[in-house]
Amino acid sequence: MSGPLMAAVRPLGLVPLSWSHLRTHHRPGAGISALYRVEAVPRRGSADSGRQPVQVQVGATTAALTPEQSRRTVRGSADGTAVRLWVHPRDPVLSGLAWATSPGAVARDLFDAGTDGARASLTLAAYRPLRRAVVRGTFEGATAYLKVLQPGLAPGLRRRLEAAAAAGLPVPALLEIPVGAVPEPDSVLALRALPGRSLHQHLHVSPDDVDPRSLLDLLAGLPPEALAFRRRPAWAERVVDYAAGAAVAFPQEAERITRCAREIDAAVRAADPGPLVTAHGDFHGGNLLVDNPGRAGWKISGMLDVDALGPGHLVDDLACFTGHLFVFAAVNPRSPGLRASADRFAGAFAAETDPAALYSRAAAVALTLVAGAAGRGTEAAVRTLAAAQELLVRSREHS
């Protein structure tokens, strides 16, 4: 990647000194994107001449882009593979990312800062190149989250948030962004911060505080009118595709991953998922917040990422939660309470659905997490794959 990265920073008048790979994102059937950190100096200077090196992040992708999107990138080639590159935050698809990562613009447009030179404190909480980003912004004690989306997706997410809020669910409130603030309308949504911490973080410290019934009640309250929204495939329905990405990211276990995926896919197809209902679509402990107001007892204080709210199966939401929690416990072996908590939630969910369907679909979810775990190291990938295989064994025990 040295040549392509040099080409990416050249328009900025920079010459790379060194670079490092940060992470890779594999989208089944839609290419691979990666992020790199590049240390560089101005073209006419050097680190030895007293000029301080600068660091920039560079994105690269093999995904197909439109002609307009391609014009926002630099062309490169890595071992014969064509790639397109850009310097963060100039993502060629996420046109609102540059505004959302500008401290001055966010302070002015979102927090209504009246002082010239005011700057919000911004943190990039999540970023998947070409797909989505989340930026946390704070200014004078106020906090908001900026969700940067692909063109055309913001209206659908807005409708989902409004439907969930009308049903009394603890979703973030929408904040208004002034018309004309963001270059491309509907590329960014601003959301008010909710109280509490993620359920995964809470279970890490207090694995016995949250009743599984509270999650079942939350799902039972999803708005029935969301059945009219477009249905997105459940994670389990694409397990073979995600396994292909995992095999690329973790080639040492490619054969084991492929075999496991085939067996999980067969188990998923053999079990009845139950009726079609309104589903969250990405229901896991990282997307749930818990709080203890006034020490009255822990309760769910936030439900995040309702992007996939729509038709689905209850068992898929429960399997998503179970698969994520089993993996979370597996990669944190020094917290034995997490494993006990995973077993407790799974047992409660199995009593509400077909256990074979629950565990097979949870195994599929766990397998979709292998590629991401591989980016954190071999041990995390091994433990994640083992969690998927254990859940597959459980599904067989109930078939």
N, C-alpha and C positions, 0 to 999 in steps of 0.2 A: 504493500500500500504506500510505500514511500513516494513513488512518482505521482500517483493520484492526489495524495495529501499535499504535495508541493504545488500541484496545479490548483488546488482549491484555495490555498492561502495567497497565491501569487497576486490575484487582483487586489488584495489588501496591502500590497507592498511589503509582504513578509517573506522571510526565508526560514524554513523549519530548521531547528537545531536537533529536536528529538520528538518522538511521538510514542503514544501507548494506546493500546486498545482498551476501551472501557466496557462495552457490552454489545451483544448481538441479539437481534430480534428476528425470529423466523416466522413468517406468515405462510401457512400451508397453501401452496398453489399461487402465491402472490409475491414471491421473492424474499430476499434477506436484506435487512438494514442493520447498520452498525454505527456506533459512535466512537470517536477517537479524541484524545487530548493531544494537542500539538503545541510544543514550545517553540517560539520563533522570535526573530529579531527583525527590525526594519532592514530592508534590502541594502541600504547604503551603510549600515552600521554593523556592529558585532557586539557580542557579549563582552569582549575584551576592551572595547572602546568606551566603556562606561555606560552604555545604554542597557537598560534593564530588559531582559526577555519578557515577552508577553505570552499568555496561555490562551488558546482558543479551543473550542470544541468543533469538530467537523463531523457531519453526518455523511453517510454513503449508503447507497441502495442499488440493488439490482432490479427493483420493482419497475414496472412500466409506468411512465408518467405521460401526461398530456403534453402537447407541444408548448402550451403556455407554462406549465410547471417545469418542463425541461429547460426553458429559457432562464429560469431562476437558479440553475445549477451549473456546475462545471463537469465536462465529460472527462472520464478517465478509464483506464483499463488495468486490471489486476490479473496477471497470469492468463490473459486472453478473455477474461470475463469483463464485459462492459459494465461500468458503474457510473452513477451520477452523484456528485458531491456538492455540499453547501456548508457554509460556516454558520453555526448556531448564533442567533435564533432564526435565521432566514430559511426556515423549513419550506420547501417548495409547495407543500400541500397545506400545511397549517399556517395560513396567511396571517392569522391573528396573533401568532406567537411573539412576533417582534414587539407589538404593542403591549402584550401581557407581561413581557419581561423588561419593560422600560419603567424604572422607578418614578421618573418624573411624570410620564403620561398616566400611569395608574393613580398616582397621588392626585393629579389634576382632574381626571375624568371619572374615577370611581369614588374616591374619597372626598371630592369637592374641595381640595386644598386651595385656599385662596392666596397663599403666599408663593411668590415667584421663587423657583428653586426648590420647592418642597419635593421630597423624595419618599416614596413608600419603601418599606423593607420587603424584599421579594425573595422567595425560596421556590425553586423548581421542585415540586413535590413528586412529580411523575412525568415521564416523557417517553413515549413510544414514537419514534420517527415516522412521519407521514400519517400517523393514526390519531394521536391525541396527546394532550399535555395538561397538567394541573399545576397552577402556580398559586402559592400561598402568599397573600399580601397583608401587611399590617401597617397602620398609620394612626398615630396618636391614640393608641388603645383599641382601635377597631380592627377586626380581622375579617377577611373575605377570601374566597377561593375563586380563581379564574379557571374555567374549564375551556380549553382551546380544542375546537373540533374541526373535523373535515367539512368542507363546504356542503351546505344543505342539511346537516344533521342537527343543528341547533333548534329549529322549530319542533322537531319530533321530541327531543329531550325536554324542551319547555312544556310540551303538552303532557308528557309523562310525569314531570314534576308537579304540574298543576293538578293532575288527576289524583296523584298520591296524596298531595296536601289536602285536597278536598275530602279525601277518605279518612283524614285524621292521622295519617302516618307521619313519623318524625323525619321528614325529608328537609333538606336545606331550602330556605326561602330565596327566591330570585331577587337579585338587585338590578336596578336599571343602569345600563351603560348609555351615556348620551349618544344620540344619533350623530353619526359622522366621526365619532371618536376612533372607532376601529375601521381601517380601510375597507375591509370586506364585511358587509353586514352579516349577522348571524354566524360569525366564525368564533365568537367567544360568548360564554354565559358567565355571569358573576353570581356567586352563591354566598349567602351569609354563613358564617362558621357556626357549628353546633357545639354544645357542651359535651364533655366526656372524652374518653379515650377509646381506642379500638378494642373490640372484644378480644382479639388475639392477645394484645398487650395485657389486658385485664386478666385473662385466664393464665397468662404466664406467671402472674403474681398471686392471684386468688382463684385457683381452678374450680372451686366449689360454690362460688357466689351466685352464678346465673342459672336459672331454671330453664331447661330445654323447652318447657311449655311456653315460655315467653316468646320464643322464636316461632313456634307453631302458631301462636295467637297473632303474631305480627304478619305472618304469611296469610293467615285466614282473613286479615283485614285489607289485603290488596284489592284495589277497585275492580269490580267485575267488568266495567266498561272498557278496561284495558284489553279485553279479549278482541276488541276491534283493531288493535294495533298490529303492525306486521310482526309475524313470529320469527324469531331468530333460532337457528339450530342450537340445541343443547350441546354442551361440551362433549358429552358421551357420544353424540351422533357423528363426531368428526375425530374420534380417537385415533383412527388409522392415519389420518392426515397429520395430526399433531405428533404421532410417533415418528413419522418421517423426519420432522424437524428435530426431534429429540435424538434420533440416530445420527444426524449430522453434527449436532452439538456435543454429543457424547459417544463418539465412534467406538470407544473401547467396549461398549456394551450394546452395540447396534443390533446384533443378532438377538440378544435377550429382550431388548426393547420391542423389536418387530414381532417376536413370538408372543410376548405379553400382550401387545396391542391386538393381535388376531384373536387371542383367547378372550380378552375383555370384550371385544366387539361381538363375538359370538354369544357371550353371556348377556350382554345388553340386549341383543336381539331376541334372546330366548325368554326374557322376563317382561311381564306386563307393566308398563309405566303408569297405568291408571288413566283417569279421565283428563281431558284438557281443561285447565283452569288458568286464572291469571297467575303468572309467575314473575319473580324478580329477574331471573336470568343470570345473575352473578352474585349469588347469595353466599357470602362467607364472612368469617370473623374480621377480616380486614375492611369490610364495607359496612360494619355495624359499630356503633358507638354505645358505650354504657356509661351511666352516671349515677351518682348517689346523692341526690339533692336532699339536704337536711338530714342526712343519715337515715332516711326512711326506707332504705333498701335499694339495691342495685336494680336499675331498669334500663331498657333500651332507649337511648336518647337520640339516636341518629341512624338513619338508613341511607346509605350513599350509593352512588353509581346506579341509578335506575334506568340507564340507557337502554337496557334490553327488556324493560317491563313490557309484558304482553302475554300472548298465549303460550302455555307451556305445561309442564307436569310438576306437581308438588314434589314428587320424588327427585326430580332433577335439582330443585333448589336445596332440598335436604342433602342430596348427594354432593352438591357443590360445597356445602358447609362441611360435611363429613370428610370429604377428600382433602380439603385445605387444612382442616384441623389435624388429621392424621399425619400429613406431611409436616405441619408446623411442629408437632410433637416429635416426629422422627428426626428433624434437623436440630432439635434442642434436647438431646438426650440427658442433659444435666438437670432437666426440669421434669421429674417423673410425674408430677401432678398433671401435666399437660396430657400425657397418655391416658391417665385415669379419666380426665375430663372428656377426651375424645371417645373413649368407650362409653361413658355415661350419655353423651349426646347421641351417639350412634344407636345405643339401646333404646332410647326414647323414640327416636325417629323410626326405627325398625318396627316398633309397635304400631305406628300410624300408616305404614306403607308396606309394600311387598319387600321383605328383607333382601331377597335375591336381586331385585331391581335396584334397591338402595345401594348395596355393596358393589354391584358390578358397575354402576354409574359413578360411584365414589372412586372406584379404582380407575376409571377412565379420567376423571378429573385429576387425580394424583399423577397419572401418566402425562397429562398435558403440562404439568409443572416441571418435568424433568429437564427440558431444554433450558428454562430459566435457572434452575438449580445448578446446571453444569457451568453456567457463567460465574457462579460463586465458588466453584471448586469441585474436585472429584468426589470428596466425601459427601457433600450435600446432594450431588446427583445420585450417588449410590443409595443413600438413605431414602431419597424421594422415590426411586424406582422400587426399593424394597417395600415401601408403604403401599405402592400400587399393587404389588404382587400379594401382599398380605390381605388387602381388601378383596382382591380377586378370589383368594382362597375362601374368605368368608362368604362370598356370594355363592360359591359352589356348595358350601355347607348348608345353605338354605334353599338350594334349587331342587 
